[in-house]
Amino acid sequence: METLETIARAGTPQGEVALRRRGDAIELIVNGVFAMDSREVTSEIALADAAPLGRVLVGGLGLGYTAARLLDRGTLHLDVVELAEPLIAWARAGVTEQLGRVASDQRVRLHAGDIADWIRSQPGPWDGILLDVDNGPSFLIHDHNERVYSAELLATFLARLAPGGVLLIWCEEPSPELLATLSRLVAEASEIIVPIEREGRRFDYALYRASV
Ligand SMILES: C[S@@+](CC[C@H](N)C(=O)[O-])C[C@H]1O[C@@H](n2cnc3c(N)ncnc32)[C@H](O)[C@@H]1O
């Protein structure tokens, strides 16, 4: 039988955040909900692989897979904005190897905050902005993240891109509404389906790409 051990756990104004070890995998719990584990990270890596290099902004540190992949690919500067402050502290303390690797890389700046607020005071520009803060507009872990997918905030993210820059958004299922919103904002918006298998079941995760 698999062992289950809580590695770190803390309350935040937005609910509990925890890291757990299940067998040989690490799990992230956000607001009391299973957010992800280290067993299946194909789509987190696909998100990084779809990004341009140069200066990149990532919304949502999570277990650090997207950030680590960007660093491995040669990103020059990486800003990561994370809502759950304890996760940043755990990354700096190296509570998991992956988070420690991201936090100790000289190219990385970790910022505590809600990306929806943080972005408004930041001029950028970034070559890539990657959002993986929630499941997508159809199934939210944090209700307040609804605004992240609104036309108003998407336009703000797009305005922070350098010419030729790319906005990428991770969703746990295809969202025709999100694609339609992006298509109204830019000439080039597209969907990338990332099929994955978990416990014998197939899921289609989706990435949305908008370039300026
Ligand atoms: C699914 S995880 C990201 C996974 C990450 N791509 C990886 O590779 O490990 C989502 C993260 O976004 C954070 N988050 C949720 N809402 C946020 C917001 N509004 N601003 C910044 N971070 C947020 C969560 O606390 C969580 O750490």
The ligand as an ORCA input file, in Angstrom:
! r2SCAN-3c Opt
* xyz 0 1
  C      -1.669     23.913    -10.722
  S      -0.570     24.914     -9.838
  C       0.618     25.406    -11.060
  C       1.440     24.254    -11.554
  C       2.743     24.649    -12.213
  N       2.515     24.980    -13.609
  C       3.752     23.529    -12.125
  O       4.357     23.211    -13.146
  O       3.957     22.957    -11.056
  C      -1.460     26.430     -9.594
  C      -0.721     27.412     -8.677
  O      -1.282     28.718     -8.831
  C      -1.391     29.333     -7.563
  N      -2.429     30.380     -7.699
  C      -3.772     30.246     -7.650
  N      -4.393     31.409     -7.908
  C      -3.395     32.324     -8.128
  C      -3.400     33.711     -8.447
  N      -4.544     34.373     -8.617
  N      -2.209     34.344     -8.587
  C      -1.036     33.657     -8.423
  N      -0.979     32.329     -8.127
  C      -2.139     31.672     -7.989
  C      -1.746     28.188     -6.648
  O      -1.489     28.512     -5.283
  C      -0.854     27.073     -7.204
  O       0.420     27.112     -6.606
*
